[in-house]
Structure formats: structure tokens, C-alpha cells
């Protein structure tokens, strides 16, 4: 088969993830408007967002253990149902006369717990439904769907909020999770049980966590890249914190920030499309260098450059992220053992998500003390040097060279081989999201 969508399992997975991603893309704008209308307080919105973020960060490693110990399909299905209930509850709450902030915050916390267990199942689900040589195209398709959702989600949210009310956006998101769970339920069941994941049934949770961390530390290309991805997320938080005010006061108004946001969504989509067509000889190095482009919009806002330049810089930078995501997911799925993939992915998400709050906190403090130019320039220098600096790591430079050489000596040239056997039926594991 020449295209991953011809594989029944991946087709179901792709449809489910695309539907739920579009539902999620509608929620941020609706949540901000709903909480602001109900309370008139930005602190209340911060509380709701924190209720989702804190349990997600605390429980991500445990979600990785669950994804490796049990069938990731069932873990993802269960978390989709939990998140469906949480979003439907918020939607009904907002449709009532007096929505309760406590109820919304509680539902956000439940959703955060569920997402901590859902996120690490992404790579195992793709690896189980797509054979090695098609995984890059499969991951690129998922990245393209995410980019399209980010592009269309805010517009759909605006239509729903201003015609029917923000509660309907949450009802739509809840329904999308129900559909996703229904599609996941149709994925092929594992042909064997999961005893190959935990050879000794008495394994402790602590040992599982330690073994996953050992897999991370054993590959210099992986843990050094995670540091770079964390810096990228911190720099992104600086831009998201300071960018709207700069756009409004120096670039011509709120429309400039909308243009920046939409340009970023377009760039993310284009980068994902490029990743599906290009097979870099050194994929980790190429992906990290693409991330270094994020220094451009930070520099453009620090100057500040004309709005057209800033918009173009944001599009190019997000294209770098769109390119990295599928390439990175594919390399990780090919390089790590199947039984540790969810735990490894959970540590990846933990570092990436954990760095963002640091940027949210430090950026306004630094801007108040020295002006917005200082934190923006600092973030630009850091993200450029750290992401490009991974080229100094031998594993980053060399990863992929050996596999590429192997394809040259083969009788029929083809894509990078997978360490897992190629089968028409998915292996014993059967999630997708954006990273860093």
C-alpha cells in the first residue's frame, strides 16, 4: 500500500483525531469569552486554565506508564469518553442562567487528568496502525489535520459564540470526543495480550518510571533535543504573552495580532505538508534547525518590524514547527522499543509543556522591569542558539545517516526502515497531538 489512509486502522485513527482536534480548536476562544462574561475577571480565566494544566503536568509520566502497560487504544478511548463528559458538562453549565466558576474549574481539572493519560498514547497508536515506511506520511497527515484545525477552529468558535453562545462550542467539543471514541472502538483489537510490555507482572510503578527515564537518557540526540524543544515552548510563551499588546500599540491594532495568529496556522499547515514530501538525511538535525527559525518573529516584534514582516516571520517560524512535528514523531516511533514508547513520549510532553508556564511568568515581569524588547530579544537569542546548537551533539548530527546508507545498498531504494517487523495487521498496540 502506498498511502497510509488506505490502511483501515490508520483511517479510523485519522478521522477520530481530526474530529477531536477540530473540536478542541474551538474551545480556547469560547472558554475565554465564557469565563470573562460570567465573572468579568482575567484571574478567573487563569484559574480555570491552571486547573487543567497542573494535573496534566503532574500526571503525564503516569499516563506514559499506563500507555505502555495497557492497550493504548483502550486508554485513549477511555480518556476520550471522560473528556466528552467534562466538555458536555461545561457546555450545559454555560447554557444555564448562572454558570458556576467552581463547576467549570472542576470540569477543567477532570479534562486535564484525562489528557495526561491520552497524550502519551499518540505515538503507540500510530506505530500500531502504520508500518515503518509509511509512518512519516501518516504523522504528516495528522500534523496537516492539526494545522487545518488551528486555522479553521477560531473562525468556527466565533460563529458559535456570537450566534448560539459559548456553551455550544463546548457541546461540539464533547460530541467530537464521543465520535473519536466510537472510531477508536473500531480499531483492530490486539492479537495478543500486553505481557510483552511488562515481563514480570510484579513490576512497580517506580521501576516503570525509572526505566522510561533510562530510555530517554540513553540517547544523546533525544534528551538534548528535548531541552531545545523546551526552550522553544518557553520562547513561544514569551511571544504569546507580549505579542498582543505590541501588535495593538505598535503594529496597527488588534487586527495585526489576528493576522499573526492566522499566519502561524497557515505556516504550521504548510510545514506539515512539506514534511510529508521531504525525507531529510539527518531528520533530527533538520527538525531542530527548523525550530531555530522561531527567533525571527521574536526579533520582528522586538524591533518592531513592519506588520507584513512580522506576519511573514511568524508564518516561516510556524512552518518550522509544522515540519519538525511529523519528522520527530517518526524518528521516535522507529528508534524506541514499542514497550517504552508511551513513557518516552510522556517525558517529551512533560518538558515541553512544563517550560511554557515559565515563559508566561517571566515575560511580563521582565517587560515591566526593562521593557518588552529585552525579554523578546533574550528569547530570540536563546531559541536560536539552543535549537541550532544541538548540531554540536554527535547523536543529533549522525542520527539517520546509518539508516539512509542502508537504503542505498538495498536492491530497491526506499524510505527509512523500521526496527519493527512489517505486517499487514497492526502489532499489539494500537492517539494525536502537536509538539513541542
Order of alpha helices (4+ residues) and beta strands (2+ residues): alpha-alpha-alpha-alpha-alpha-alpha-alpha-alpha-alpha-alpha-alpha-alpha-alpha-alpha-alpha-alpha-alpha
